[in-house]
Amino acid sequence: MRTGFGVDVHALDGEPPLVLCGVEVSAAFGLSGTSDADAAAHSVADALLGAAVLGDIGTHFPSSDAAMEGADSMQLLRSIVAMVGEAGFSIEHVDLTVVAESVRIAPYRDLMRQQLADVLGITVDAVSVKATSTDRLGLVGRGEGIAAIAVATLA
């Protein structure tokens, strides 16, 4: 068994929509980044890569690569799932926490879990999605960004 940890933060100043785990959670604002800025998918990707000791998302999909402009992060995650499988691992469990002040995750939680389960090739009961705020502290609390933290277990 192996465990990996992933963290990602994106500024909340991009063009709408705001997408997390491939799910549109806001049409009013968005995150900025080279790809679609799906911080949740990026944190899961880094957790998987970390557990398999395969580097990080920036190693495989550098922001300096023009092909990454507007890239679908769930497609990138699919590629990472394939890399993890090719390295001889199976994904057992993923636990994701989204840290946001101004975005409600609860209405989208089940769809986010299902989207992740589908891409990861595991059952939805092996995917946890939670949310928290920073009680108005720091960059997340001021509404400047959204963070995501993930843990992945591989066998």
N, C-alpha and C positions, 0 to 999 in steps of 0.2 A: 504494500500500500504506500502511496505517496500523496502528499498534500501540497498544494500550491496556493499562493496568495496574490491577488491582483488589486490594484488601485488605479482609478482614473478620475480626472477632474477636467471639466470643460467649462469655459465661460458661457454664461447665459446672456449672450449678446448677438446670437446668430439669427439667420433667417428662419422663420417657422417652416415646417412644424418641428416640434421637439419630439424626438424618437428615442425610446429606451427599449432595448430587447426587440427591436423591430416593430414596436407598437407606438403609434402616434398618441402621445399623452397631452399635447397642447398644440392647438392651431394658432395660438396668440403669440408665441415666442419660440425661440430655438436656441440650440447650443452651437457654438462656433468651433470649427476644426477643419482639418484637411478633408476627412471623410465626412460621413453624415453626423459625426460627433456623438455617436451613441456610447456614452460613457459606461453604461451598464454592460453592453456587449464587450467593450474594450477591457473592462475589469475581469470579466469571465475569461476572456481570451488570455490575458496575462496570468491568471490563476492556473489555467490548463497548461500553458507553456512552462510556467515555473515548476509545476509538479512533474512534468516530463523532462525538465532541464533542457529546454529547447530555446532558451533566450526569452525575448519579449516581443510584443506586437510590433514595436518600432523596428526591430531587427528584420522581421519578415515583410513588413509593409511600411517602409519608411515614408514619413510625411514629405520628404524631398522628392519622392517619385510622383511625377505628374499624373500617373494612372490612378493614384489614390484620391485625387480631387473628386469629392462627392461620392466616394465609394460606399457601398452598402455594407455596414459593419457586420450584419448577420451573415453575409456571404464570406466575409473575411473570417468570421468565426467558424463557418463550415470548413474552410480550408485548414484552419488550425485543428479542428476535430480530426480531419484526415491525417494531418502530421502526427498527432498524438497516437492515432491508431497505427500508423506506419512505424512508429517507435516502439510498438508492442504493448501499448496501454489501453485499458478500457476505462471509460468515465463512469464513476460510481455515484457521485453526488456533487451538487453545486449549491452553495449558499451565497446569495447576493443581497447586499444592503445598499439601497439608494439613499443618499443623504441630500435632502432638498428642503428648502424653506417654503417656496412658493408653488410647488407642484405636488398635487395629490397623487399618490401611487395606488392607493387602495382600490379605486375603481378599475384599474388596469392589471392588478396583480395576477389574477388567474390567467389572463391572456398572455402576459409576460412569461409566466411559468410554462405555459403550453408552447409558446414560441421557442423558448430556450430548450425545452425537452425535445422538441422536434429536431432542432438543429444539432443538439448534442447526441441524439440517438439514444436517449434514456427515457424512462417513464416520468410522468409529471410529479409523481410522489417522491422522486429523487432530486427535485429542484425546489429550492426555497427562495422566495423573493420577499424582502422586508423593506421597510422605509423608516427613516428617522429624520429629525431636523437637528439643527444646532442651537435651537432656542435663540435665534437672531444673532448668534456670535459668528465672527469670521466671515470669510468670503461667501460661504453658503448662506449664512444668516442674513447677510446684507443683500442677498438676491443676485450676487455677481456670478454665481456658478452652481454647478451640481457635481457631486462626487458619487462614486460608486466603489464599493469594496466587495470582493468576492473571494471565496475559498472553494477550491475544487479538490476532490479526492479521486485518485486514479488507482487502478489495480493492474 
